[in-house]
């Protein structure tokens, strides 16, 4: 069992991509991805700060809280299984404003009373446009399963964890985007298996990160613009003499 107590303990080494494109039909290509995993990027309670368009993909809750297990999935065209609620929606890349696989994030929001919760399995699946075939599934790295959160943030809208694609998965998913146009109509689904879930619903949202320039970069950019302006003024002054 892997108990998550800090960001460092949740780090997962990225695998090496082995991406194979296999013709599937006139408009679709199967992409095989080796050592492609979801990995824990951060533990947070930042209410979505730093993310772009964040939309719920998978919501899990047992009927009337009868058990502590929540298991379910959302697939192409909103086909749900087991404990996936009607708040689950397969999202297109266009909805997520996602063009680069490296920007994809899966945000976990546990709606519990601050107690422990365990992720036994977690995956995201990218579905080709039109009929959802082929598809590419990226699962949480098996070396960190089960993933136990000692505490979670009570209530909805507070991020308990953020998952990202490892280096191999970024390569594979980007290849899948390129091989199955139109990429903006590729759909994203998810599946999860949770235990110790006494409340709910637990939500997994898709998002794309938004880049915020570092202050030092902004300072350098400002200095560069001032320098360009000074040079232009000197040239203008020289030309008028």
Buried (B, 14 or more C-beta within 10 A) or exposed (E): EBEBEEEEEBEBEBBEBEBEEEEBEEEBBBBBBEBBBBBBBBBBEEEBEBBBBBBBBBBBBBEEEEEBBBBBBBBBEBEBEEBBBEBBBBBBBBBBBBEEBBBBBBBBBBBBEEBBBBBBBBBBBBBBBEEBEBBBBBBBBEEBBBBBBEBBBEEBEBBBBBBBBBBBBBBBBBBBBEBBBEBBBBBBBBBBBBBBBEBBBBBBBBBBBEEEEEEEEEEEEEEEEEEEEEEEEEEEEEEEE
